[in-house]
Amino acid sequence: MKDAGFPPPFPETAMDIEAFALRVLAQLGGRLDRTPLGVRVELESQALGELEGRPLWPAVAPGPDHRTVVYLTFAPEASAQDSRYELVTAGSARLDQLAAQALRRGRLGRAWARLAGVRPVVYRPYLLFHFLLTYIGHEPRMGFLTVAADLVGADACPWPTRTFPVRVDPPGDGTPMQTPRLSLGEAHQAAVAALARVLRERDAVWLRAARLWLERELEALHTYCKAALAEDGRPETDGAPAIRRAELEALARPHVRARAEAATLLYMPLVRRGTDAPRLYNPLLDRPAP
């Protein structure tokens, strides 16, 4: 695949942890101030919730936002001097959050994922589509969902919510990498199909509740129109209320709008499982790789 519109790769060198962390925090809108021991970060509550993987519920415009201050350091001795400072280093929970956030926002461009103790036989490219979801209906809300499209096996599935270590430099251990076969358009189609399956299963309760609410509202409207027609001495066969009801039902029918905000090309490690006929398996997605 020559030109599928993928973002450019990172340089062939390891990215400095501190530079990476500060870059992601700045993209989240954080106010960064250097301190003798590290950095003081001031984040809006919504940005902090996004970083920590808490759901977004922007149904109605919120009131004045609160800001939270966190202190980060990249030197082990600093956290021992001041308990307010969180140590951000390889394997730390905060670095995992920053890496996951970079993946959600598509800021890594191209990255290699790894699991401790896993020796891959090959790396396979996946395109992670980061969808912004807008729920239209009673009690509207918004959220994010990431779908991983297998660029070799033409499979797609939701990205797991758990965090894991991500490195943004090439593997450098001689492990081969498979060549993508899907175009960007084909990968997007597979991701949208997987997204639809997830929404049907995960949000069935919300959809039923929204439909019941709409039916009650339309029934109340029908009763009101019927009474108004009787009061005006007009026959119930008057077509105007029925037309208006159909218009309202079409406008208010519960649905979910999905928009791909960004994408990340991620190489995931594959291992072999089984004895008689070993198959490639993706330990990150916890599923066979077609």
MARLO-675506 format. One record per residue (C-alpha): residue in three letters; y, z, x. Coordinates in steps of 0.05 Angstrom, whole numbers, plus 5000, padded with zeros to 4 digits. Example, Ala and Ser with C-alpha at 12.3 -4.5 7.8 and 13.67 -1.06 7.14 Angstrom:
BEGIN
ALA491051565246
SER497951435273
END
This chain:
BEGIN
MET500050005000
LYS506249755036
ASP512249994996
ALA510950444937
GLY517650794939
PHE515151434973
PRO520251885006
PRO520751835082
PRO516352305123
PHE518652895164
PRO519052815239
GLU512552885277
THR514253595299
ALA513554275266
MET519454495225
ASP522655155245
ILE521055675192
GLU528055955190
ALA531355275183
PHE526455085128
ALA527555735089
LEU535155685093
ARG534954965071
VAL530855115009
LEU535155724992
ALA541555304999
GLN538554774952
LEU537355324902
GLY544755484903
GLY544156124943
ARG550156424979
LEU547856535051
ASP551257015099
ARG548757155169
THR547657885188
PRO545758195254
LEU538458255231
GLY537657615191
VAL540957325129
ARG543757605064
VAL542057145005
GLU545457194937
LEU541956814881
GLU543256724807
SER537757034764
GLN535356354740
ALA534756094811
LEU531056724833
GLY526356654774
GLU525055924792
LEU523556124864
GLU518756674843
GLY515156234793
ARG517556574730
PRO518356124668
LEU525055834646
TRP527255944574
PRO533955594565
ALA533855564489
VAL541155744480
ALA546555774532
PRO545756454566
GLY551356954575
PRO554557114642
ASP549257044695
HIS547357614742
ARG546457514816
THR541257864858
VAL541757994933
VAL535657944978
TYR535558065053
LEU531057625096
THR529257655169
PHE525057215214
ALA523957725269
PRO518558265259
GLU522658795295
ALA528558705246
SER524458905185
ALA522459545221
GLN529759715233
ASP532059615161
SER527259675101
ARG531659225059
TYR529558615099
GLU523458195080
LEU519857865138
VAL519157125127
THR513556865171
ALA507156465168
GLY502756755112
SER508257165080
ALA508957155004
ARG516256955008
LEU514856355053
ASP509356135005
GLN514456164948
LEU519455754989
ALA514155225005
ALA511955194932
GLN519255114911
ALA520254554961
LEU514154204932
ARG516654294860
ARG523353994878
GLY520253444921
ARG524153654982
LEU518453595032
GLY517852845027
ARG511052835060
ALA506953455076
TRP500053685096
ALA496854265058
ARG491754715090
LEU487455315072
ALA485555855121
GLY478455765146
VAL477655065115
ARG475754505163
PRO476953845126
VAL472853225138
VAL478652795115
TYR485752855086
ARG487052495020
PRO494052304995
TYR496352564927
LEU502952434894
LEU505753064861
PHE510252904802
HIS514853474783
PHE516353414708
LEU521953754671
LEU519453914601
THR524053984540
TYR520854264477
ILE524253994415
GLY523154374351
HIS523555084325
GLU524955564383
PRO526355014435
ARG525255164508
MET524654834576
GLY520054894635
PHE517054534695
LEU510054264706
THR507253914767
VAL501753404762
ALA497753154823
ALA495752424821
ASP490052234868
LEU492351594903
VAL485251414925
GLY480851634867
ALA485851464811
ASP484952164781
ALA490452654760
CYS490653384742
PRO495753954736
TRP497854294800
PRO495055014806
THR499955584798
ARG497255974857
THR500755914923
PHE497755714990
PRO500155575061
VAL503454895070
ARG505054595137
VAL510054035143
ASP507653735209
PRO501853245219
PRO494953565227
GLY494353375300
ASP486953535302
GLY484052835297
THR482152905223
PRO482652215191
MET487252065133
GLN485451615075
THR489951025056
PRO493151034986
ARG490450524937
LEU494750634876
SER501850374868
LEU507350844848
GLY507150574777
GLU499650674771
ALA500251384798
HIS505751534748
GLN501451284690
ALA495651724712
ALA500252324717
VAL503252214648
ALA496252154617
ALA494252814651
LEU500753134628
ALA499352944556
ARG492353254559
VAL495253904587
LEU500653944533
ARG495653824477
GLU491254394501
ARG496354884527
ASP501754824474
ALA497554724412
VAL499855404385
TRP507155234395
LEU506254564362
ARG502754864301
ALA508155394293
ALA513654874299
ARG510354424248
LEU509454994199
TRP516755194207
LEU518854474194
GLU514454424132
ARG517555064104
GLU524554804118
LEU523054134085
GLU519954484024
ALA526154914017
LEU530454284021
HIS526153943969
THR526754533922
TYR534354553932
CYS535053803918
LYS530653853857
ALA535054413828
ALA541454023845
LEU538853403810
ALA537053803748
GLU543954123748
ASP547353443752
GLY542853153698
ARG539952633745
PRO532552443742
GLU527652713794
THR525851993811
ASP532651903846
GLY530751633914
ALA536451913956
PRO533452603969
ALA526752303988
ILE530051834037
ARG534152404067
ARG527952844072
ALA524252284110
GLU530252214158
LEU530452964171
GLU522952994182
ALA523352424234
LEU529152754270
ALA526353454271
ARG518953294283
PRO516653754340
HIS515453404406
VAL515953494481
ARG520253064525
ALA517952994598
ARG522052714654
ALA519752644726
GLU525052994767
ALA522052884836
ALA515652714873
THR512252944936
LEU507052584977
LEU502053124996
TYR495853035039
MET490353525017
PRO484153715056
LEU477453485029
VAL470753805048
ARG463553615032
ARG459454014983
GLY452153944962
THR445753845000
ASP441953224977
ALA448052794966
PRO454253144993
ARG460552974954
LEU467853034974
TYR471053644943
ASN478353864940
PRO478654624951
LEU486054664933
LEU485154354864
ASP478154664860
ARG474954014835
PRO470853424861
ALA474852854891
PRO472652184859
END
